[in-house]
Amino acid sequence: MPSRFFSLSISAQEYLRVYRGSARQVVVRGADGASLSFPAEHLRRFVSHDGVQGHFQLKYDASNKFVSLEKVG
């Protein structure tokens, strides 16, 4: 299954845009330089008082459809 790794640092204030409905997609640059886009709702389980911080692995299928997102560090 294809996957990409990336780092993310979103403040709690910035992530509030997701709850308010003004942000629906997250766009990041993968560790390999590829641009990645996925629904912001998939970050909800990683939100803390500091926002969303860490290293992640995004898995997708052969049609480039989201499969899973895991925190790896």
Secondary structure, 3 states (H helix, E strand, C coil): CCEEEEEEEECHHHHHHHHHCCCCEEEEECCCCCEEEEEHHHHHHHCECCEEEEEEEEEECCCCCEEEEEECC
